[in-house]
Amino acid sequence: MISPFTLHRPSTLEEALSLLQRYGEEAKVLAGGSELILLCKMGFLRPAHLIDIKGISGLDRIELDPETRRVRVGGLVTHRALELSAVVRERLPVLAALERQVANVRIRNVGTLAGNLCFAEPHADPGALLMACDARVKASSVRGDRSLSISDFFVDDYQNALEQDEILTEIEIPELKDNFTGTYLRFCPAERPTVGVALLMAWSNGVCEDARLALGCLGPKPIRAAEVEGNLRQRSSEQILANAWELGAKAALLCDPSPDLWGSVEYKRQIVKTLVSRAVEQLCKRDAAYE
Ligand SMILES: Cc1cc2nc3c(=O)[nH]c(=O)nc-3n(C[C@H](O)[C@H](O)[C@H](O)COP(=O)(O)OP(=O)(O)OC[C@H]3O[C@@H](n4cnc5c(N)ncnc54)[C@H](O)[C@@H]3O)c2cc1C
């Protein structure tokens, strides 16, 4: 049974931030509630105050900044809204495709991207892709706003870098130039993914100009596989395709998976190897198809 709490329903961000400051550790931010309410029901959390931010207008926007071409995702944007957004489908189709794989449509309709990041459950999808995109998040409090890289935002299992009085109000994703293609592959035999692989590659005349590879679900935070990225840059799609399996094997050795209910270290490394080589093959073949 849920222990008693006071529900606050602020209609402005300022009101929400001052409530959060006033109640400190006794308060929790409530967005879609898909994680928070479960934890309260199970008795793992007993907040005396829930601050429901769903009534704050403007936080549910997805916008393309006309100057910087960055995509700005408000702190209340749901997985489903990202999946269906025309801006995301046009500027970041790989994010729309990732969102389609998250949970089921019921959870995607209520669960927010910000809630997913704030919960910092290691077995989650969006973190790896946001890491590959060099995304940043905006943390707001009565003291002002600050911007954190997604890498600094994740701290440990179920721990993020927000201060007690901060709300994640925006996720900012830098522009990906038109010559980028991307894919997100995951292995998800149960409810949550075991491994997630995000790969972005920029092509120029059949040669890989830039590559970003991030591996998720293997530990407290997603990691970038910089050495593999280096092996992709300035190589033709034919050269890369010929080495796809070796690149997968290298990524598997670079990561340090935590053994858990989802599998042993060796099992997860094997999945990394398979998914990275598949992702590489997919993007090389896609590049060839464009030529
Ligand atoms: C059955 C099921 C299947 C799932 N499958 C997947 C999956 O396949 N892949 C995947 O990635 N995820 C999966 N999830 C996780 C899902 O993505 C998250 O539950 C959802 O995104 C959380 O968002 P929410 O708005 O419901 O967060 P809430 O439950 O409202 O909040 C979660 C936590 O974040 C805090 N919080 C929320 N928003 C903010 C904010 N803006 N600022 C500060 N703190 C905040 C809350 O205080 C709470 O601690 C699954 C969840 C369920 C229940």
The ligand as a Tripos MOL2 file, in Angstrom:
@<TRIPOS>MOLECULE
LIG
   53    58     1     0     0
SMALL
NO_CHARGES

@<TRIPOS>ATOM
      1 C1          6.8230   -2.3970  -18.0820 C.3       1 LIG1
      2 C2          7.9180   -1.4090  -18.3860 C.ar      1 LIG1
      3 C3          8.7660   -1.6390  -19.4790 C.ar      1 LIG1
      4 C4          9.7880   -0.7430  -19.7610 C.ar      1 LIG1
      5 N1         10.6050   -0.9890  -20.8290 N.ar      1 LIG1
      6 C5         11.5970   -0.1160  -21.1290 C.ar      1 LIG1
      7 C6         12.4310   -0.3250  -22.2350 C.ar      1 LIG1
      8 O1         12.2740   -1.2720  -23.0020 O.2       1 LIG1
      9 N2         13.4240    0.5870  -22.4740 N.ar      1 LIG1
     10 C7         13.6170    1.6830  -21.6720 C.ar      1 LIG1
     11 O2         14.5070    2.4850  -21.9210 O.2       1 LIG1
     12 N3         12.8110    1.9200  -20.6020 N.ar      1 LIG1
     13 C8         11.8160    1.0490  -20.3300 C.ar      1 LIG1
     14 N4         10.9900    1.2990  -19.2710 N.ar      1 LIG1
     15 C9         11.2340    2.4960  -18.4750 C.3       1 LIG1
     16 C10        10.3980    3.6950  -18.9620 C.3       1 LIG1
     17 O3         11.0550    4.2600  -20.0560 O.3       1 LIG1
     18 C11        10.3310    4.6510  -17.8470 C.3       1 LIG1
     19 O4          9.4740    4.0360  -16.9240 O.3       1 LIG1
     20 C12         9.7840    6.0320  -18.1480 C.3       1 LIG1
     21 O5         10.4260    6.6990  -19.1890 O.3       1 LIG1
     22 C13         9.9260    6.8850  -16.8940 C.3       1 LIG1
     23 O6          9.3430    8.1360  -17.1390 O.3       1 LIG1
     24 P1          8.1880    8.6920  -16.1870 P.3       1 LIG1
     25 O7          7.8190   10.0140  -16.7500 O.co2     1 LIG1
     26 O8          7.0860    7.6980  -16.0280 O.co2     1 LIG1
     27 O9          9.0000    8.8370  -14.8290 O.3       1 LIG1
     28 P2          8.4450    8.8270  -13.3310 P.3       1 LIG1
     29 O10         8.0800    7.4470  -12.9230 O.co2     1 LIG1
     30 O11         7.4530    9.8960  -13.1230 O.co2     1 LIG1
     31 O12         9.8070    9.2520  -12.5830 O.3       1 LIG1
     32 C14        10.9260    8.4060  -12.5500 C.3       1 LIG1
     33 C15        11.9950    9.0520  -11.6490 C.3       1 LIG1
     34 O13        12.5300   10.2290  -12.2350 O.3       1 LIG1
     35 C16        12.2240   11.4100  -11.4610 C.3       1 LIG1
     36 N5         11.8390   12.4290  -12.4450 N.ar      1 LIG1
     37 C17        10.9510   12.2680  -13.4750 C.ar      1 LIG1
     38 N6         10.9470   13.3570  -14.2600 N.ar      1 LIG1
     39 C18        11.8380   14.2210  -13.7190 C.ar      1 LIG1
     40 C19        12.3080   15.5140  -14.1010 C.ar      1 LIG1
     41 N7         11.8750   16.1320  -15.2140 N.pl3     1 LIG1
     42 N8         13.2450   16.1160  -13.3210 N.ar      1 LIG1
     43 C20        13.7060   15.4970  -12.2010 C.ar      1 LIG1
     44 N9         13.3240   14.2630  -11.8010 N.ar      1 LIG1
     45 C21        12.3980   13.6390  -12.5560 C.ar      1 LIG1
     46 C22        11.1150   10.9970  -10.5060 C.3       1 LIG1
     47 O14        11.1640   11.7340   -9.3020 O.3       1 LIG1
     48 C23        11.4500    9.5200  -10.2860 C.3       1 LIG1
     49 O15        12.4790    9.3930   -9.3390 O.3       1 LIG1
     50 C24         9.9580    0.4190  -18.9520 C.ar      1 LIG1
     51 C25         9.1070    0.6620  -17.8720 C.ar      1 LIG1
     52 C26         8.1010   -0.2470  -17.5790 C.ar      1 LIG1
     53 C27         7.1960    0.0390  -16.4010 C.3       1 LIG1
@<TRIPOS>BOND
     1     1     2 1
     2     2     3 ar
     3     2    52 ar
     4     3     4 ar
     5     4     5 ar
     6     4    50 ar
     7     5     6 ar
     8     6     7 ar
     9     6    13 1
    10     7     8 2
    11     7     9 ar
    12     9    10 ar
    13    10    11 2
    14    10    12 ar
    15    12    13 ar
    16    13    14 ar
    17    14    15 1
    18    14    50 ar
    19    15    16 1
    20    16    17 1
    21    16    18 1
    22    18    19 1
    23    18    20 1
    24    20    21 1
    25    20    22 1
    26    22    23 1
    27    23    24 1
    28    24    25 2
    29    24    26 1
    30    24    27 1
    31    27    28 1
    32    28    29 2
    33    28    30 1
    34    28    31 1
    35    31    32 1
    36    32    33 1
    37    33    34 1
    38    33    48 1
    39    34    35 1
    40    35    36 1
    41    35    46 1
    42    36    37 ar
    43    36    45 ar
    44    37    38 ar
    45    38    39 ar
    46    39    40 ar
    47    39    45 ar
    48    40    41 1
    49    40    42 ar
    50    42    43 ar
    51    43    44 ar
    52    44    45 ar
    53    46    47 1
    54    46    48 1
    55    48    49 1
    56    50    51 ar
    57    51    52 ar
    58    52    53 1
@<TRIPOS>SUBSTRUCTURE
     1 LIG1         1 GROUP 0 **** ****
